[in-house]
Amino acid sequence: MTAFALSGGITLAVAWGLTFALCRGTGPVLLDMPNARSLHATPKPRSGGLAIFSGILVGYLALAMKGALPDVMIVMMGCTTLVFIVSIVDDVRHVSPVLRLAVHAAAALGLVAAGLVSSNLALPGLEIHLSATVGTVFTVLFVVWMTNLYNFMDGMDGFAGGMGAIGFAACAVLAMLGGSADLALAGGVVALACVGFLCFNFPPARIFMGDAGASVLGFAAAALLLAADQAQAFPLWIGILVFSPFIADATLTLFRRAWHRERVWEAHCGHCYQRLVQLGWSHRRTTLWAYALMFACAASALLMMHATSGWQWVALCGWGSVYTVLVILVGKLEG
C-alpha cells in the first residue's frame, strides 16, 4: 500500500499537472484540426498523450525504486517508449502506416524477447497448448492489434481515457485477487495516469490524447493482460472481457469495412460510438452510456473470475449477444 500510495500519487500529480499545463498552452501543444471525419468542431490540443506517458513513466520508476515493479513491466515500459516515440512523431507529422506497424511489431518482439510469450491459450474449462512459433506469432499479433484498436477507438471526448481508467483499474483488482500484487500496482498506476488526463478530457474535452496516448495505452493493456495470463493471476480471456467494449467495436468495424473493400488503414467515422454522435447523441450522453457498458464488463469479469466454466461460457455468449444486439440497434437507428 505504501508503494502504491507513493507511485500512484506521483503518477496522478504528473498526469494532472502536465495535462493542465498543456491545456493552457504551456509546452509542446499540437492542435487537432477538425475535418470531415472528426466529431469536434473547433481546434483542440492533442498532446495529452505526453501527460499520460509521463505519468506512467514516473509512477513505474517510483515502483522500481521500491522494488515493487516486475521485470517484465520494466521491459514493457522500454518497449512502450518506442511506441510513444513513433506515435508522437506521427502526431507532429504523418508517419506511414507500414512504418508505424513495423515499430509496433518491433516493440511486441521486445516483449517476446523478454519471455512474455503465450504458450497456452486458456478458455473456460479448456486449455490449448501453443508451440513456440505459434505462441510468438499470436503474441505479436495480439499486441499490435491492441495497440492499434485503442488508437482507432480514440475519437470522442472522455472515451479512451475512461476505458483506460476503468479497464486498468479492473485489471489491478483482478491481479490482486489472483495473488499478483506487483501487477496490480502496475495496472493501478496506468489507471491513475488516465484519471489525471480524464479530468480535462471528459466532455466537453479541453484536450485530446492523440496517437501518443492511445497507442501507449493499447500497448500497455496488451502487455499487462499477457503478463497476468503468464503469471496465472487471471486468464487472457478475462482481460479481453474487461476491454471488450473497445475490442468488439474495433474488430467488428474492421471486418465490416474490409467486407465493403474500404481502406481499413484510413480514418473514418464508422465505429458505433461515432455513428451515435452523428445521429444526434451528445458526447456526454454517448460517453456515459459507454462507461456503463465498461463498468458492466469489468464487473462481469470480476464475477466470472472464480465461477464454474459453465457460467463463464454463459457470460461470454451473453456478451457476444449483447454486442450483436447493440450493433443491430445502431443500424436500426440510422434507418
C-alpha positions as CSV (number, residue, x, y, z in Angstrom):
1,M,0.0,0.0,0.0
2,T,2.9,2.4,0.7
3,A,4.4,1.7,-2.7
4,F,1.0,2.3,-4.4
5,A,0.4,5.5,-2.4
6,L,3.7,6.9,-3.4
7,S,3.8,5.8,-7.1
8,G,0.0,6.4,-7.5
9,G,0.2,9.9,-6.0
10,I,3.2,10.9,-8.2
11,T,1.5,9.5,-11.3
12,L,-1.8,11.3,-10.7
13,A,0.0,14.6,-9.9
14,V,2.3,14.4,-13.0
15,A,-0.6,13.4,-15.4
16,W,-2.9,16.0,-14.0
17,G,-0.3,18.8,-13.8
18,L,1.1,18.2,-17.4
19,T,-2.4,17.9,-18.8
20,F,-3.4,21.2,-17.1
21,A,-0.3,22.9,-18.5
22,L,-0.9,21.6,-22.0
23,C,-4.5,22.8,-21.9
24,R,-3.2,26.3,-21.0
25,G,-0.8,26.3,-24.0
26,T,2.3,25.6,-21.9
27,G,4.9,23.4,-23.5
28,P,4.5,21.5,-26.8
29,V,0.9,21.8,-27.9
30,L,-0.3,20.1,-31.1
31,L,-3.7,21.2,-32.4
32,D,-6.2,18.7,-33.8
33,M,-7.9,20.5,-36.6
34,P,-11.5,19.4,-37.4
35,N,-12.1,17.5,-40.6
36,A,-14.8,15.5,-42.3
37,R,-14.2,12.5,-40.0
38,S,-13.9,14.5,-36.8
39,L,-16.6,14.7,-34.0
40,H,-15.3,18.1,-32.8
41,A,-15.9,21.5,-34.4
42,T,-13.1,23.6,-33.1
43,P,-9.3,23.0,-32.9
44,K,-8.1,21.5,-29.7
45,P,-4.8,20.4,-28.3
46,R,-4.0,16.7,-28.9
47,S,-0.8,16.4,-26.9
48,G,-2.4,14.8,-23.8
49,G,-0.5,11.6,-24.6
50,L,2.6,13.2,-23.3
51,A,1.0,13.7,-19.9
52,I,-0.3,10.1,-19.8
53,F,3.1,8.6,-20.8
54,S,5.0,10.8,-18.4
55,G,2.6,9.9,-15.5
56,I,3.1,6.2,-16.2
57,L,6.8,6.6,-16.5
58,V,7.4,8.3,-13.2
59,G,5.0,6.0,-11.5
60,Y,6.8,2.9,-12.7
61,L,10.2,4.5,-11.8
62,A,8.8,5.0,-8.2
63,L,7.7,1.4,-8.1
64,A,11.0,0.2,-9.5
65,M,12.9,2.1,-6.8
66,K,10.7,0.4,-4.2
67,G,11.4,-3.0,-5.8
68,A,7.7,-3.4,-6.5
69,L,7.7,-3.5,-10.3
70,P,8.0,-6.8,-12.1
71,D,10.9,-7.2,-14.5
72,V,8.5,-7.8,-17.4
73,M,6.8,-4.5,-16.8
74,I,10.2,-2.7,-16.8
75,V,10.8,-4.2,-20.2
76,M,7.2,-3.2,-21.2
77,M,8.0,0.4,-20.3
78,G,11.1,0.3,-22.5
79,C,9.1,-1.1,-25.4
80,T,6.2,1.4,-24.7
81,T,8.7,4.2,-25.1
82,L,9.4,3.0,-28.6
83,V,5.7,3.1,-29.4
84,F,5.4,6.5,-27.8
85,I,8.2,7.9,-29.9
86,V,6.8,6.8,-33.3
87,S,3.3,7.9,-32.2
88,I,4.4,11.4,-31.1
89,V,6.2,11.8,-34.4
90,D,3.0,10.7,-36.1
91,D,1.1,13.4,-34.2
92,V,3.6,16.0,-35.3
93,R,4.0,14.8,-38.9
94,H,2.4,11.9,-40.7
95,V,4.1,8.5,-40.4
96,S,3.2,5.8,-43.0
97,P,1.0,3.0,-41.7
98,V,3.7,0.5,-42.7
99,L,6.4,2.2,-40.7
100,R,4.1,2.6,-37.7
101,L,3.1,-1.1,-37.8
102,A,6.7,-2.1,-38.1
103,V,7.6,-0.2,-35.0
104,H,4.7,-1.7,-33.1
105,A,5.8,-5.2,-34.2
106,A,9.4,-4.5,-33.1
107,A,8.1,-3.4,-29.7
108,A,6.0,-6.5,-29.5
109,L,9.0,-8.6,-30.3
110,G,10.8,-6.9,-27.5
111,L,8.2,-8.3,-25.1
112,V,8.7,-11.7,-26.7
113,A,12.5,-11.5,-26.3
114,A,11.9,-10.8,-22.6
115,G,9.9,-14.0,-22.3
116,L,6.4,-12.6,-22.5
117,V,5.0,-15.2,-24.9
118,S,1.7,-17.0,-24.8
119,S,2.4,-20.7,-24.5
120,N,-1.2,-21.7,-23.5
121,L,-4.5,-20.2,-24.6
122,A,-6.9,-20.7,-21.8
123,L,-10.7,-20.7,-22.2
124,P,-13.3,-21.7,-19.7
125,G,-12.7,-25.4,-18.9
126,L,-10.3,-25.6,-21.9
127,E,-6.6,-25.0,-22.4
128,I,-4.9,-25.0,-25.8
129,H,-1.1,-25.5,-25.9
130,L,0.7,-23.3,-28.4
131,S,4.0,-24.2,-29.9
132,A,6.9,-21.6,-29.6
133,T,6.3,-20.4,-33.2
134,V,2.5,-20.1,-32.9
135,G,2.8,-18.5,-29.4
136,T,5.2,-15.9,-30.7
137,V,3.0,-15.1,-33.8
138,F,-0.1,-14.9,-31.6
139,T,1.6,-12.6,-29.0
140,V,2.9,-10.2,-31.7
141,L,-0.5,-10.0,-33.5
142,F,-2.3,-9.5,-30.2
143,V,0.0,-6.7,-29.1
144,V,-0.1,-5.0,-32.5
145,W,-3.9,-5.3,-32.7
146,M,-4.5,-4.0,-29.2
147,T,-2.1,-1.1,-29.8
148,N,-3.9,0.0,-33.0
149,L,-7.5,-0.8,-32.0
150,Y,-7.1,1.5,-29.0
151,N,-6.0,4.2,-31.4
152,F,-9.0,3.5,-33.7
153,M,-11.3,4.0,-30.7
154,D,-9.9,7.3,-29.6
155,G,-12.3,9.6,-31.3
156,M,-14.6,11.1,-28.7
157,D,-14.4,13.2,-25.5
158,G,-13.6,11.1,-22.5
159,F,-14.0,7.8,-24.3
160,A,-10.5,6.3,-24.5
161,G,-9.4,7.9,-21.2
162,G,-12.5,6.4,-19.5
163,M,-11.7,2.9,-20.9
164,G,-8.2,3.3,-19.6
165,A,-9.2,4.3,-16.1
166,I,-11.9,1.6,-15.8
167,G,-10.1,-1.1,-17.7
168,F,-6.7,-0.8,-15.9
169,A,-8.4,-0.4,-12.5
170,A,-10.4,-3.6,-13.1
171,C,-7.2,-5.4,-14.1
172,A,-5.5,-4.2,-11.0
173,V,-8.3,-5.6,-8.8
174,L,-8.2,-8.9,-10.8
175,A,-4.5,-9.2,-10.4
176,M,-4.7,-8.5,-6.7
177,L,-7.4,-11.2,-6.4
178,G,-5.2,-13.5,-8.4
179,G,-2.3,-13.1,-6.0
180,S,-0.1,-10.8,-8.1
181,A,0.3,-7.6,-6.1
182,D,3.1,-6.3,-8.3
183,L,0.9,-6.5,-11.5
184,A,-1.9,-4.9,-9.5
185,L,0.4,-2.0,-8.7
186,A,1.4,-1.7,-12.4
187,G,-2.2,-1.6,-13.6
188,G,-3.2,0.8,-10.9
189,V,-0.5,3.3,-12.0
190,V,-1.8,3.3,-15.6
191,A,-5.4,3.8,-14.4
192,L,-4.4,6.8,-12.3
193,A,-2.5,8.3,-15.2
194,C,-5.7,8.1,-17.2
195,V,-7.7,9.7,-14.4
196,G,-5.3,12.6,-14.3
197,F,-5.8,13.2,-18.0
198,L,-9.5,12.5,-17.9
199,C,-10.0,15.5,-15.6
200,F,-9.6,17.7,-18.7
201,N,-10.8,15.2,-21.3
202,F,-14.3,14.4,-20.0
203,P,-17.0,16.1,-22.2
204,P,-16.6,18.8,-23.1
205,A,-13.0,18.0,-23.6
206,R,-10.3,20.6,-23.4
207,I,-7.6,18.3,-24.7
208,F,-7.2,15.0,-26.6
209,M,-4.6,12.3,-26.0
210,G,-3.6,11.9,-29.7
211,D,-1.9,8.8,-31.1
212,A,0.8,9.1,-28.5
213,G,-1.7,8.5,-25.7
214,A,-3.9,5.9,-27.4
215,S,-1.1,3.8,-28.7
216,V,0.7,3.7,-25.4
217,L,-2.5,2.7,-23.6
218,G,-3.3,0.0,-26.1
219,F,0.3,-1.4,-25.9
220,A,0.3,-1.3,-22.1
221,A,-3.1,-3.1,-22.0
222,A,-1.8,-5.9,-24.2
223,A,1.4,-6.3,-22.2
224,L,-0.5,-6.3,-18.8
225,L,-3.0,-8.9,-20.0
226,L,-0.3,-11.2,-21.3
227,A,1.8,-10.7,-18.1
228,A,-1.2,-11.5,-15.9
229,D,-2.0,-14.6,-18.0
230,Q,1.6,-15.8,-17.8
231,A,1.7,-15.2,-14.0
232,Q,-1.6,-17.0,-13.7
233,A,-3.2,-14.0,-12.0
234,F,-6.1,-14.2,-14.4
235,P,-6.6,-15.7,-17.8
236,L,-6.3,-13.7,-21.0
237,W,-10.0,-14.1,-21.9
238,I,-10.9,-12.4,-18.6
239,G,-8.7,-9.4,-19.5
240,I,-10.2,-9.4,-23.0
241,L,-13.7,-9.3,-21.5
242,V,-12.7,-6.2,-19.5
243,F,-11.6,-4.3,-22.6
244,S,-14.3,-5.9,-24.8
245,P,-16.2,-2.6,-25.4
246,F,-13.2,-1.4,-27.4
247,I,-12.2,-4.8,-28.8
248,A,-15.7,-5.7,-30.1
249,D,-16.4,-2.3,-31.7
250,A,-12.9,-2.0,-33.4
251,T,-12.9,-5.6,-34.6
252,L,-16.4,-5.7,-36.0
253,T,-15.9,-2.3,-37.7
254,L,-12.6,-3.5,-39.3
255,F,-14.3,-6.6,-40.7
256,R,-17.3,-4.6,-41.9
257,R,-15.0,-2.1,-43.7
258,A,-12.9,-4.9,-45.2
259,W,-16.0,-6.6,-46.4
260,H,-17.0,-3.5,-48.2
261,R,-13.5,-3.2,-49.6
262,E,-12.8,0.1,-47.9
263,R,-9.3,1.2,-47.0
264,V,-9.2,0.0,-43.4
265,W,-6.0,1.9,-42.6
266,E,-7.6,5.3,-43.3
267,A,-9.5,7.4,-40.7
268,H,-13.3,7.1,-40.7
269,C,-16.5,7.6,-38.7
270,G,-17.8,4.0,-38.9
271,H,-17.5,3.0,-35.2
272,C,-20.7,2.6,-33.3
273,Y,-19.9,5.5,-30.9
274,Q,-19.2,7.8,-33.8
275,R,-22.4,6.8,-35.6
276,L,-24.4,7.6,-32.4
277,V,-22.9,11.1,-32.2
278,Q,-23.8,11.6,-35.9
279,L,-27.3,10.5,-35.1
280,G,-27.6,13.4,-32.6
281,W,-26.4,11.9,-29.3
282,S,-24.2,14.3,-27.3
283,H,-20.6,13.4,-26.5
284,R,-21.5,13.3,-22.8
285,R,-24.5,11.0,-23.3
286,T,-22.6,8.6,-25.5
287,T,-19.6,8.6,-23.2
288,L,-21.7,7.9,-20.1
289,W,-23.6,5.0,-21.7
290,A,-20.2,3.7,-22.8
291,Y,-19.0,4.0,-19.2
292,A,-22.0,2.0,-18.1
293,L,-21.0,-0.8,-20.6
294,M,-17.4,-0.7,-19.5
295,F,-18.3,-1.0,-15.8
296,A,-20.7,-3.8,-16.6
297,C,-17.9,-5.7,-18.4
298,A,-15.5,-5.1,-15.6
299,A,-18.0,-6.3,-13.0
300,S,-18.8,-9.4,-15.1
301,A,-15.0,-10.2,-15.3
302,L,-14.7,-10.0,-11.6
303,L,-17.7,-12.2,-11.0
304,M,-16.5,-14.8,-13.6
305,M,-13.0,-14.9,-12.1
306,H,-13.8,-17.9,-9.9
307,A,-17.1,-19.0,-11.4
308,T,-17.6,-22.5,-12.9
309,S,-16.7,-23.0,-16.6
310,G,-20.4,-23.4,-17.4
311,W,-21.2,-19.9,-16.0
312,Q,-18.1,-18.5,-17.7
313,W,-19.3,-19.7,-21.1
314,V,-22.8,-18.3,-20.3
315,A,-21.1,-14.9,-19.7
316,L,-19.1,-15.0,-22.9
317,C,-22.0,-16.0,-25.0
318,G,-24.2,-13.4,-23.2
319,W,-21.8,-10.6,-24.0
320,G,-21.5,-11.8,-27.6
321,S,-25.2,-11.5,-27.8
322,V,-25.2,-8.0,-26.2
323,Y,-22.7,-6.7,-28.7
324,T,-24.6,-8.2,-31.6
325,V,-27.9,-6.5,-30.4
326,L,-26.1,-3.2,-29.9
327,V,-24.7,-3.2,-33.5
328,I,-28.2,-4.1,-34.8
329,L,-29.8,-1.3,-32.8
330,V,-27.4,1.3,-34.0
331,G,-28.1,0.2,-37.6
332,K,-31.8,0.5,-37.0
333,L,-31.5,4.0,-35.5
334,E,-29.7,5.0,-38.7
335,G,-32.8,3.8,-40.6
